[in-house]
Amino acid sequence: MPKTAVKSKAKVSPVKISKKMVYFFGGGKADGKSSMKNLLGGKGANLAEMAGHPDLRLPVPPGFTLTTEICTYYWGNKRSYPKGLTQDVEKNLRRVEEITGKKFGDVNNPLLVSVRSGARSSMPGMMETILNCGLTSDTIPGLIKLTNNPRFVYDAYRRLIMMYSDVVMEKAAGIEPADDQGIRRQLERLMDAMKAKSGVKTDTELTAEDLKELTVQFKAKVKEVLGKEFPDNHMDQLWGSIGAVFASWMGNKAVQYRKIEGIPAEWGTAVNVQSMVFGNMGDASATGVAFTRNPGTGENYFYGEFLENAQGEDVVAGIRTPHPINEPSRSEQSKNLKSMEQLMPACYKELAGIRAKLEKHYRDMLDIEFTVENGKLYMLQCRVGKRNGPAAVRMAIDMQKERLATKEEVVMRVTPSQLDELLHPII
C-alpha cells in the first residue's frame, strides 16, 4: 500500500464568507467581472469578463466559479464547506444545463464538466485540473449514441480516470508514492503496453476497442494501487474534484511556489466548474494556446500553436508536436506541419478577430486558450501574458504608440528584473 503523507502544517485563519459563494458565467451574461480577481481568481474573473462584458460576449462555455473565500474557509474549518454551498452549486448547475440543453448525469444527453483551479495570482503548473467529469457507466452509452463516436467517448473516459485517480484519489488524499510509482505513471505504462500490443506509436492511433479495454485495466489498477474503486457516480466525481482543487492549494509544490513568489496562504484559490467542449472529437476539432503578440520578441503578430483531435493537456504534455496557428508562429520543429490558418481557415479568422478585440479591451498582451469542437470555436481562458525583458520593453513602446496604454502605464509594465535582463549581454 502507498504511504500516506503527513497533512500540511500550513495554517489558514477561518474567514467570514460573503453571502454570494458561487458566480455564474455564460450565455452572454456573467455575475462577475475582471476586476474581481481577489474573489474569483484570475481565471474565473476573466471567464466572467469574456462571457458577460457587452464589448466582448465571446463564445465561452457556460459554468460557474466557487470563490477563493470558500478555499480559505475549507482550510480554516477542518476541510469542510460553508452551509448552503451544495444548494448553490446545484442551482448553478441547472443554469448550465439550461444553456447547453444537456443534463449532468443524464443517461441520454449527459453534460460533462471540467473542474479547474484559479488563484488571483497565476501559479502555472502548481494547481490541479480534472476534465470530463460526469462520465460513468450510465452516461457512456448515451454519449456514444449522441456522438456516434465510441473512440472519442472512451478516450475521454481514460483521461478522466487518469486525472481523477492522480489528483483526487492520490494527491488530495495525501498519498506520497515511491519514485515513478505514482498512479498516473502506472496508468501511462499500461497505455504504453497497449500501444505496443496494437503496434502503434501515438495515442491517437489507438482504436475504440483498445481504449475500452484500457479503461477496464485502468480501473483495476486504481483499485489495486489505491485500495478504492474509481467513483461511478457523477456527483461523487464533481465533489471529489472540487475538494481536490481546494486541497491542491496546500500541496507541497504549491506551498513552495508561494514561498518563492511571496503569495499569502490566506488568498486561497477559486474553483471553476465549466461545461466541457471537446477538441478530441476528430479532425474538425482541436485545442491550442496563443499570445496576442510574440512573448519572446515583443513583435506585434498573433503567435501560438494548436493540436488537431486533442484535449488541452496534450498541448503542454509534449507527446505530439503542435502545429503553428499561422506562418509567423512556425518553428524549426513545426516547419513541415500545416497551420491552423491553412487547416481551419474560418476558425482561425474568428480567433484572429477575438485576438484584436481582447487586446483592445484589456490594453495589454494576452495569453489565451481555445478549443474547436466540430468546427465551432470556444474561448477557455485569457490572462495578461508573461514576457521576457526585451519583449516587455518593445511591447511597452509599441502599445504607447498604438495608444493602447499611456506613458505612465508602460513605464510601470516593465519590471526591474526585466530591465536587468535587457541590459545583460545576450548570445
VOMAR-14072 format. One record per residue (C-alpha): x, y, z; residue in one letter. Coordinates in steps of 0.1 Angstrom, whole numbers, padded with zeros to 4 digits, always signed. Example, Ala and Ser with C-alpha at 12.3 -4.5 7.8 and 13.67 -1.06 7.14 Angstrom:
<filos>
+0123-0045+0078a+0137-0011+0071s
</filos>
This chain:
<filos>
+0000+0000+0000m+0012+0036-0007p+0025+0056+0022k+0002+0084+0034t+0019+0118+0039a+0015+0139+0070v-0011+0166+0065k+0000+0201+0056s+0011+0222+0086k+0003+0254+0069a-0023+0274+0089k-0051+0294+0074v-0073+0315+0097s-0111+0310+0094p-0127+0336+0072v-0162+0352+0071k-0179+0341+0039i-0198+0366+0017s-0234+0359+0011k-0227+0350-0026k-0205+0320-0028m-0210+0309-0065v-0207+0332-0095y-0223+0321-0129f-0210+0329-0164f-0223+0320-0199g-0249+0327-0225g-0238+0364-0228g-0242+0370-0191k-0219+0369-0160a-0223+0376-0123d-0186+0387-0121g-0161+0408-0140k-0123+0411-0145s-0118+0434-0115s-0129+0407-0091m-0097+0386-0092k-0094+0386-0054n-0127+0368-0051l-0130+0348-0083l-0093+0342-0090g-0077+0352-0123g-0093+0325-0144k-0128+0330-0130g-0127+0368-0133a-0115+0367-0169n-0140+0340-0179l-0168+0363-0165a-0154+0393-0184e-0151+0374-0217m-0186+0359-0213a-0205+0388-0200g-0189+0422-0209h-0211+0439-0235p-0180+0448-0256d-0169+0411-0257l-0196+0384-0251r-0172+0358-0266l-0181+0321-0271p-0172+0309-0236v-0187+0275-0225p-0211+0282-0196p-0200+0275-0160g-0196+0289-0125f-0169+0299-0100t-0167+0289-0063l-0149+0318-0047t-0115+0320-0031t-0132+0326+0003e-0145+0290+0002i-0109+0277-0001c-0099+0298+0030t-0130+0286+0048y-0122+0250+0038y-0087+0251+0052w-0097+0271+0083g-0126+0247+0092n-0110+0212+0090k-0116+0208+0053r-0153+0214+0054s-0176+0236+0033y-0199+0265+0044p-0236+0259+0048k-0256+0263+0017g-0228+0257-0008l-0242+0224-0020t-0275+0240-0029q-0257+0270-0046d-0236+0246-0068v-0267+0226-0078e-0287+0258-0086k-0258+0270-0109n-0255+0235-0124l-0292+0239-0135r-0283+0272-0152r-0255+0255-0172v-0279+0227-0181e-0305+0252-0194e-0279+0269-0217i-0263+0237-0230t-0296+0217-0233g-0277+0188-0216k-0282+0174-0181k-0254+0164-0156f-0257+0126-0150g-0285+0121-0177d-0283+0088-0194v-0295+0101-0228n-0279+0136-0231n-0252+0139-0205p-0234+0171-0196l-0197+0167-0188l-0178+0194-0169v-0142+0204-0162s-0131+0214-0127v-0101+0238-0127r-0083+0260-0101s-0077+0297-0105g-0058+0317-0079a-0057+0355-0080r-0020+0353-0089s-0010+0330-0117s+0007+0298-0104m+0014+0279-0136p+0017+0241-0132g+0011+0242-0094m-0026+0236-0092m-0049+0209-0104e-0074+0202-0132t-0099+0174-0139i-0116+0171-0173l-0146+0150-0185n-0162+0149-0150c-0196+0131-0152g-0186+0101-0174l-0199+0070-0157t-0211+0035-0168s-0246+0051-0170d-0237+0081-0192t-0212+0065-0215i-0238+0046-0237p-0258+0078-0241g-0228+0099-0252l-0217+0072-0277i-0253+0072-0292k-0253+0111-0293l-0218+0114-0309t-0217+0082-0329n-0181+0082-0319n-0172+0055-0294p-0135+0062-0298r-0139+0098-0286f-0160+0087-0256v-0135+0060-0244y-0106+0084-0250d-0124+0110-0228a-0131+0083-0201y-0095+0071-0199r-0084+0107-0195r-0109+0112-0166l-0097+0080-0149i-0060+0091-0152m-0066+0126-0139m-0091+0118-0112y-0070+0089-0097s-0039+0111-0098d-0054+0144-0085v-0083+0133-0063v-0075+0098-0051m-0037+0101-0047e-0025+0137-0042k-0056+0151-0024a-0056+0121-0002a-0021+0129+0009g-0006+0097-0006i+0031+0100-0015e+0042+0071-0037p+0078+0059-0042a+0096+0074-0072d+0080+0065-0105d+0052+0046-0087q+0025+0073-0088g-0008+0061-0101i-0006+0083-0132r+0028+0068-0141r+0015+0033-0136q-0015+0040-0159l+0008+0055-0185e+0028+0023-0185r-0005+0003-0192l-0011+0027-0221m+0024+0022-0235d+0018-0016-0233a-0015-0012-0252m+0003+0008-0279k+0030-0018-0282a+0004-0046-0284k-0016-0028-0311s+0016-0019-0330g+0010+0019-0329v+0032+0048-0318k+0008+0075-0308t-0023+0077-0285d-0045+0089-0314t-0039+0056-0333e-0055+0035-0306l-0089+0022-0316t-0122+0025-0296a-0118-0012-0286e-0082-0006-0274d-0094+0024-0253l-0124+0005-0239k-0101-0024-0228e-0077+0002-0214l-0104+0018-0192t-0111-0017-0177v-0074-0021-0170q-0071+0014-0156f-0099+0008-0131k-0085-0025-0119a-0050-0008-0114k-0066+0021-0095v-0083-0004-0071k-0051-0024-0067e-0028+0005-0061v-0050+0029-0041l-0073+0004-0025g-0105+0022-0036k-0128+0019-0066e-0129+0047-0092f-0162+0065-0085p-0190+0056-0109d-0214+0084-0097n-0214+0118-0114h-0220+0139-0082m-0193+0120-0064d-0169+0128-0092q-0179+0165-0091l-0174+0170-0053w-0143+0148-0053g-0128+0171-0080s-0138+0204-0062i-0123+0191-0030g-0091+0181-0047a-0086+0215-0063v-0091+0232-0029f-0067+0206-0014a-0041+0214-0041s-0037+0249-0027w-0018+0233+0002m+0000+0208-0019g+0038+0208-0013n+0047+0222-0047k+0021+0250-0044a+0033+0259-0009v+0069+0261-0021q+0059+0282-0051y+0040+0306-0029r+0070+0310-0006k+0093+0319-0035i+0067+0343-0050e+0056+0358-0017g+0019+0348-0022i+0000+0345+0011p-0018+0313+0020a-0049+0333+0030e-0055+0343-0006w-0068+0308-0015g-0078+0295-0049t-0112+0297-0067a-0126+0266-0084v-0141+0269-0119n-0167+0243-0130v-0174+0247-0167q-0192+0227-0194s-0168+0206-0214m-0161+0213-0251v-0141+0187-0269f-0110+0192-0291g-0106+0154-0294n-0138+0147-0314m-0120+0141-0347g-0102+0161-0374d-0126+0191-0373a-0117+0195-0336s-0086+0210-0320a-0072+0227-0290t-0045+0254-0286g-0027+0282-0268v-0017+0316-0282a-0004+0350-0274f-0018+0382-0289t+0019+0392-0295r+0052+0372-0296n+0062+0369-0259p+0098+0362-0268g+0105+0392-0291t+0075+0415-0284g+0067+0417-0322e+0031+0426-0330n+0018+0395-0346y-0005+0367-0334f+0016+0338-0321y+0006+0303-0310g+0002+0266-0315e-0025+0240-0316f-0031+0203-0320l-0059+0186-0340e-0080+0160-0323n-0066+0167-0288a-0075+0180-0254q-0058+0209-0236g-0033+0187-0216e-0019+0173-0248d-0005+0207-0260v+0016+0211-0229v+0024+0174-0224a+0049+0173-0253g+0035+0140-0266i+0029+0153-0301r+0045+0182-0320t+0020+0211-0321p+0011+0229-0353h+0016+0266-0357p-0015+0287-0358i-0001+0308-0387n+0030+0314-0407e+0048+0338-0383p+0044+0311-0355s+0062+0285-0374r+0093+0270-0357s+0121+0245-0367e+0100+0217-0351q+0068+0227-0369s+0082+0238-0403k+0066+0209-0422n+0032+0210-0404l+0001+0228-0417k-0010+0258-0398s-0044+0264-0383m-0049+0292-0409e-0045+0265-0436q-0064+0237-0419l-0093+0256-0403m-0094+0290-0421p-0129+0300-0407a-0120+0292-0371c-0086+0310-0375y-0103+0341-0389k-0127+0342-0360e-0098+0336-0335l-0078+0364-0350a-0108+0388-0347g-0111+0378-0310i-0074+0385-0305r-0079+0420-0317a-0110+0425-0295k-0092+0412-0264l-0061+0434-0268e-0082+0465-0273k-0104+0457-0243h-0076+0447-0219y-0050+0471-0234r-0022+0446-0229d-0006+0414-0244m-0027+0384-0235l-0022+0346-0232d-0053+0328-0245i-0065+0292-0246e-0091+0279-0271f-0108+0248-0283t-0125+0239-0316v-0153+0213-0313e-0165+0200-0347n-0157+0233-0364g-0170+0256-0336k-0146+0279-0317l-0147+0283-0279y-0126+0305-0256m-0114+0288-0224l-0091+0314-0208q-0074+0347-0212c-0049+0364-0189r-0021+0390-0192v+0007+0371-0208g+0042+0366-0193k+0071+0381-0214r+0109+0384-0212n+0128+0417-0207g+0134+0426-0244p+0098+0417-0253a+0084+0437-0224a+0102+0469-0235v+0093+0465-0271r+0056+0459-0263m+0055+0489-0239a+0069+0513-0265i+0046+0498-0293d+0015+0499-0272m+0021+0536-0262q+0025+0544-0299k-0007+0525-0307e-0025+0544-0279r-0033+0511-0261l-0015+0525-0229a-0003+0558-0215t+0034+0566-0209k+0028+0562-0172e+0013+0528-0177e+0040+0515-0200v+0068+0525-0175v+0050+0505-0148m+0047+0475-0170r+0084+0469-0173v+0097+0454-0140t+0132+0459-0126p+0141+0423-0133s+0131+0427-0169q+0153+0457-0173l+0181+0438-0157d+0176+0410-0182e+0176+0435-0211l+0209+0452-0200l+0229+0419-0199h+0248+0407-0229p+0228+0382-0249i+0242+0354-0271i
</filos>
